[in-house]
Amino acid sequence: MDVLSDVLQAVRLSGAVFYEVEAQAPWVASARPALEQAPDVMPGFQHVMEYHIVSRGRCWVALENERDTAVALEAGSVVVFPHGDAHVMSSDPACQPGPGHGVVRQSLRGEPLPFYLGEGQADADEEAGRARLVCGFLGCDLSPFNPVVQALPRMLHVSALPAGENDVLPRLVQAAVAESRVRRPGHAGVLSRLSELLFIEVVRRHFEALPPGQKGWFGALADPQLGRVLHLMHGEPATAWTLAELARRAAMSRTVLVERFGGQLGLSPMAYLANWRMQLATGMLAGSQASLVRIAEAVGYQSEAAFSRAFKRCQGTSPALWRRQQAGR
């Protein structure tokens, strides 16, 4: 069982590419927090992340009001904002917005994009100052528990490896760019799946590049013993795990397990398990017609009453009422 895949599946990861943009230097674009755009671009999702693919040229990206975070992006680069932060993209990190300069391109949905020409003169070499981007959104659940998004940095950037390297990212980028330019039957579904695959590949690259001893969820996953504990809880959430049994299976004492797990993740193994069970339960409540008894058994509770009490502590309402509320949305 792959723990990362398990989490990404349980949090209802889904993507959509909405537009392709071509801009000529000097240009700058400010993106609002993704949460403000969520009702329009991805209704029904608790959390929305924005991402950008540089398909041609180069540009800069930085968190809003934090220009010192500016990162240079080359063709083939992908940048994701896992926490939905407002950000700025530009042909130069010193470029400032020029209100009233007009729209560079329109989205595939026919809506104006907030891309403006910056102050200054256009590059003499027009081709050298041109950039093309594919921009999109990813939706997912954030509550009750999404350890992957919580563990990611505010801005996640990866570049394509040199030609010839064993890297799937360039092929995904090429496919997303090609699909965004045509409206073949089923293109929306293809773009959605490509967006999900791009995000997963970016997260994998981030995980694989982390130095040894990294704190947080990814660090725990990479640790042989803590990773074993996560593997057990995710692989068998219905098992009546005890701290003693998890420690035994990971070849640790209970004290060491609690200390190391808490130091990495900020909560105890049993609290993590309870949170994960609630995430699975919300997915089953929202996405199936299974009875509460069946859901309770599937996530490790001996009775519907015990499950209902735990669910209400976590979500503030009963499972039955929560399910009705989700159906109403």
C-alpha positions in Angstrom: 0.0 0.0 0.0 1.3 3.4 -1.0 0.7 5.9 1.8 1.0 9.0 -0.4 -1.4 7.6 -3.0 -3.8 6.7 -0.2 -3.9 10.2 1.1 -4.3 11.8 -2.3 -7.2 9.5 -3.1 -9.0 10.0 0.2 -8.9 13.8 0.0 -10.7 13.9 -3.4 -7.9 15.5 -5.4 -9.3 16.8 -8.7 -7.9 19.3 -11.2 -8.9 21.6 -14.0 -6.9 23.7 -16.5 -8.8 26.8 -17.4 -6.6 29.0 -19.6 -3.4 29.5 -21.5 -1.7 32.9 -21.4 0.9 34.4 -23.7 2.6 37.6 -22.5 5.2 39.9 -23.9 7.7 41.7 -21.6 7.3 43.8 -19.6 4.3 42.2 -17.9 3.1 41.4 -14.4 0.1 39.5 -13.0 -1.3 39.3 -9.5 -3.3 36.3 -8.5 -5.8 36.5 -5.7 -5.9 33.9 -2.9 -7.3 30.7 -4.3 -9.9 30.6 -1.6 -11.5 33.7 -3.1 -11.6 32.1 -6.5 -12.8 28.7 -5.4 -16.6 29.3 -5.7 -16.1 30.3 -9.4 -13.4 27.9 -10.6 -14.0 24.8 -8.5 -17.3 24.9 -6.6 -17.9 22.2 -4.1 -14.2 21.8 -2.9 -13.1 22.8 0.5 -9.6 23.8 -0.7 -8.2 25.1 -4.0 -4.6 25.3 -5.1 -3.4 27.3 -8.1 -0.6 26.1 -10.4 1.3 27.4 -13.4 3.2 25.6 -16.1 5.8 27.6 -18.2 5.5 26.1 -21.6 7.8 28.6 -23.4 10.1 31.4 -22.4 10.9 32.4 -18.8 9.4 34.4 -16.0 9.5 35.1 -12.3 7.1 34.1 -9.5 6.9 35.3 -5.9 4.4 35.3 -3.0 2.3 38.5 -2.8 4.1 41.2 -0.8 7.2 39.0 -0.5 9.2 39.8 -3.6 12.3 38.4 -1.8 10.8 35.0 -2.4 11.0 35.5 -6.2 12.0 32.3 -8.2 13.0 32.2 -11.8 11.0 29.8 -13.9 12.3 28.3 -17.2 10.3 26.4 -19.9 9.1 23.1 -18.4 8.9 24.5 -14.9 5.9 23.9 -12.7 5.0 26.0 -9.7 2.2 25.1 -7.2 0.7 27.1 -4.3 -0.5 24.3 -2.0 -2.0 26.7 0.6 -3.7 28.9 -2.0 -1.5 32.0 -1.3 -1.8 35.1 -3.4 1.1 35.5 -5.7 2.7 37.6 -8.4 4.1 36.5 -11.8 6.1 38.8 -14.0 8.8 39.1 -16.7 11.0 40.7 -14.1 10.8 40.7 -10.3 11.1 44.5 -10.2 8.2 44.9 -12.6 5.2 46.8 -11.1 1.6 46.6 -12.2 0.4 49.4 -14.5 -3.4 49.8 -14.1 -5.3 50.3 -17.3 -2.7 48.8 -19.6 -5.1 46.2 -20.8 -5.4 42.4 -21.1 -2.7 40.4 -22.8 -4.8 37.4 -23.6 -8.2 36.0 -22.7 -8.9 32.7 -21.0 -10.3 29.7 -22.7 -13.5 30.4 -20.9 -13.6 33.9 -22.6 -13.0 35.8 -19.4 -10.4 38.5 -19.1 -7.3 37.6 -17.1 -5.6 40.0 -14.7 -2.4 40.3 -16.8 -1.1 43.8 -17.4 1.8 45.3 -19.2 4.4 46.6 -16.8 6.0 50.0 -16.7 8.9 50.4 -19.2 9.7 49.7 -22.8 9.1 46.4 -24.6 12.1 44.2 -25.3 13.9 45.0 -28.5 14.0 41.2 -29.2 10.3 40.4 -29.0 10.7 36.7 -29.0 13.2 36.8 -26.1 10.7 38.6 -23.9 7.7 36.4 -24.6 6.4 33.8 -22.2 3.6 31.3 -22.5 1.9 29.8 -19.4 -0.8 27.2 -18.8 -2.6 28.1 -15.6 -5.0 25.9 -13.6 -6.5 24.9 -10.3 -6.6 21.8 -8.1 -9.3 21.1 -5.6 -9.2 18.8 -2.6 -10.5 18.3 0.9 -8.5 20.0 3.7 -10.6 18.8 6.6 -10.9 16.8 8.7 -7.3 15.6 7.8 -5.0 16.2 4.8 -1.4 15.6 6.0 0.0 16.1 2.5 -1.1 19.6 1.9 -0.4 20.6 5.5 3.2 19.4 5.1 3.9 21.2 1.8 5.6 24.6 1.6 3.7 27.7 0.6 5.3 27.7 -2.9 6.4 24.5 -4.5 8.5 24.8 -7.6 10.2 22.1 -9.7 12.0 22.2 -13.0 12.0 19.6 -15.8 15.2 17.5 -15.8 17.5 17.8 -18.8 16.5 16.0 -21.9 17.2 12.3 -21.8 16.8 12.0 -18.0 14.1 9.6 -16.7 11.6 12.2 -15.9 7.8 12.0 -16.5 7.2 15.7 -15.8 8.2 17.0 -19.3 5.8 14.5 -20.9 3.0 15.6 -18.6 3.7 19.2 -19.2 3.7 18.7 -23.0 0.4 16.7 -22.8 -1.3 19.4 -20.7 -0.1 22.2 -23.1 -1.3 20.3 -26.2 -4.6 19.4 -24.6 -5.3 23.0 -23.5 -5.0 24.3 -27.0 -7.7 22.1 -28.5 -11.3 21.3 -27.6 -11.5 17.6 -28.6 -14.3 15.6 -27.1 -13.5 14.8 -23.5 -10.8 17.5 -23.2 -12.1 18.7 -19.8 -11.8 15.2 -18.4 -8.3 14.7 -19.8 -7.1 18.1 -18.5 -8.5 17.3 -15.1 -6.6 14.0 -14.9 -3.4 15.6 -16.3 -3.7 18.3 -13.6 -3.9 15.6 -10.9 -0.9 13.7 -12.4 1.1 16.9 -12.6 0.5 17.6 -8.9 1.3 14.1 -7.8 4.6 14.2 -9.8 5.5 17.6 -8.3 4.9 16.3 -4.8 6.9 13.1 -5.5 9.8 15.2 -6.8 9.6 17.4 -3.6 9.6 14.3 -1.4 12.5 12.7 -3.2 14.6 15.9 -3.0 14.2 16.4 0.8 17.4 16.0 2.8 17.7 13.2 5.4 16.3 13.9 8.8 13.6 16.3 7.5 10.8 17.1 10.0 7.1 16.8 9.2 4.9 14.2 7.5 7.3 13.6 4.6 10.1 13.1 7.0 8.1 10.6 8.9 7.2 8.8 5.7 10.9 8.5 4.8 11.9 7.2 8.2 12.1 3.4 8.1 10.3 2.9 11.5 7.9 5.8 11.5 7.1 5.1 7.8 6.3 1.5 8.9 3.8 2.9 11.5 2.1 5.1 8.8 2.0 2.2 6.4 0.2 0.0 9.0 -2.4 2.6 9.9 -3.1 3.5 6.3 -3.1 0.0 5.1 -5.4 -1.4 7.8 -7.4 1.5 9.3 -10.1 -0.9 10.5 -7.7 -2.8 12.7 -8.0 -2.2 16.4 -4.5 -0.8 16.7 -2.9 -0.2 20.1 0.2 1.8 20.8 1.9 -1.3 22.0 1.1 -3.2 18.8 2.2 -0.4 16.5 5.5 -0.1 18.5 6.1 -3.8 18.4 5.5 -3.9 14.6 7.9 -1.0 14.1 10.6 -2.5 16.4 10.3 0.4 18.9 9.3 0.9 22.5 6.1 2.7 23.1 7.9 5.6 24.7 10.3 6.0 21.8 7.4 5.7 19.3 5.4 8.5 21.0 8.4 10.8 21.3 9.6 10.3 17.7 6.1 10.4 16.1 5.1 13.5 18.1 8.4 15.2 17.3 7.9 14.6 13.6 4.2 15.2 13.2 3.1 17.2 16.3 0.5 14.6 17.5 0.5 11.1 18.9 0.1 8.0 16.7 -3.4 7.3 18.1 -4.5 10.9 17.4 -3.2 10.6 13.9 -5.1 7.3 13.4 -8.3 8.9 14.7 -7.9 11.8 12.3 -7.2 9.5 9.4 -10.3 7.4 10.2 -12.4 10.5 10.2 -11.1 11.5 6.8 -12.0 8.1 5.4 -15.4 8.3 7.0 -16.2 11.7 5.5 -15.3 10.4 2.1 -17.6 7.4 2.5 -20.4 9.5 3.8 -20.2 12.0 0.9 -19.5 9.5 -1.8 -21.5 6.4 -1.1 -24.9 5.3 0.3 -23.3 2.9 2.8 -25.0 2.7 6.2 -23.5 4.2 9.3 -22.9 0.8 10.7 -20.9 -0.3 7.6 -18.9 2.9 7.6 -18.2 2.6 11.3 -16.8 -1.0 10.8 -14.8 0.1 7.8 -12.9 2.8 9.8 -12.3 0.8 12.9 -15.2 1.4 15.3 -17.0 -1.4 17.0 -20.4 0.2 17.0 -22.4 3.0 15.2 -22.7 4.8 18.6 -19.0 4.9 19.1 -18.4 6.1 15.6 -21.1 8.8 15.9 -19.5 10.1 19.1 -16.1 10.2 17.6 -17.4 11.9 14.4 -19.2 14.6 16.4 -16.1 15.4 18.4 -14.2 15.9 15.2 -16.8 17.6 13.0 -19.2 19.1 15.5 -22.2 17.4 14.1 -23.5 13.8 13.7 -22.6 11.7 10.7 -26.2 11.6 9.5 -26.6 15.4 9.6 -23.2 15.9 8.0 -24.2 13.6 5.2 -27.5 15.5 4.6 -25.6 18.8 4.6 -23.2 17.5 2.0 -26.0 16.2 -0.2 -27.7 19.6 0.0 -24.6 21.3 -1.4 
